[in-house]
Amino acid sequence: MFGSIARREDNQPHPSTATTPDRSRPQEPTTAHHNQSSSNPQAVVFKPEPPERPALLGDGRFYVPAYFGPSGWVALDFTAAPVDWQEVAELMDSSYRQVALKRMLKALDE
């Protein structure tokens, strides 16, 4: 039947068919996204610190991605130049610090 929820013997919804997400545990913040656009399929989208954004966009490896760009996110094209993985790690750390909860940052810094 359309719209029905499978139920266990104790009349509770079966976990695989529950219609609402479990909000009892904190959700992990999104640090970065793999860009799935056809124009730049090998890129990562991240949120830099606001003062760094103009400098990053001045570098040809970085661009404003569709959908995420208006919210301050930037993408790094891995095919534009050899990848400096230390730089990527620093950008991911900075991105995480932009979106993480204060208690998560405290745990990270300990």
N, C-alpha and C positions, 0 to 999 in steps of 0.2 A: 504494500500500500504506500502511495506517495506521501512523504513527510513523516512517516513513522520512525520511531527510534527503537532499535533492538533492545530488549530488556533481559536481564539475568533473572534467575529464579527468585532472587530477593527483591524483584521489581525495580532495581536500580538500572540506570542506563548502562549499556555495555561500553567500556572505555573506548572502543574503536568507533563508536557511533555517537559519542557525546557531541552536542552542538555548540558548546561553549568551551573556550580554552581554559586550561588550568591556570588560575591567577594566584594560587596559593604560594607559588615560588616566584621570586623575582626573575624577570626575563633578561637575558643577556642583551646589552646594547649592540646595535649594529655599528661596527667599526669601519668596515669597507665593503664594497660590492664589486663583484667581477662584472665588468661591462660586457653586455651581450649584444651590443649594437653591431650591425653588419659592417659599418664603416671602420670601427676600431675594435675588433673582437678580442684583442690581447691587451686589455687595459684594466686598471683597478681604479675604482671610484672611492674617494676618501674625503673627510672633512678636515681641512687644515685650519690652523688658528687664523682668525680674521686678518691680522696684519700681514701674514705671509701670503695670503691669496693673490694679491696683485703681482708680487714677484714671481710666484709660481706660474701664473698665466702669461708672464712675459717670456717664459722659457717655452720653446717649441714642442717640448715633450708633453706639456700639460694643456688641457682644454676644459671648457665648461661642458659637462655632459647634459644630455637631454634629461628632463624630469628632475634630477637631483641638483642641477646647477643653480636654479633660483634660490635654493635653500643654503647655498654657500659651499656645496660639494665641488670637488675638482677631480678630474681623471688624469691618470698618468698612462700614456701610451707606451707599452713595452717594446713596440717595434720601431719607435722613432730614433732610438739610440741604444747603445749597450746599457744594460740595467745595472745600476749601482745598488746592490741589495742592502747595503748599510743605510743608504738614503731612504729606500723603501721602508726599512724597519723603523727609522725615525719618523717618517710620515705616518705609518700605521700607529705608532705609539702616540703621536700628537692627535691623530684622529680619535683614538680610543678615549683620550683625556677630554676631548670635546663632547663626547656623548655618554660617558660612563657616570653612574651614580657616585655621589661623594664617598659612600662607604666602600665602593669598589676601588676608587682612587686611593683611599687610605690603605686598603689591603695591598695595593700594588706598590705603594711607596714604603711599606714596612720591610 
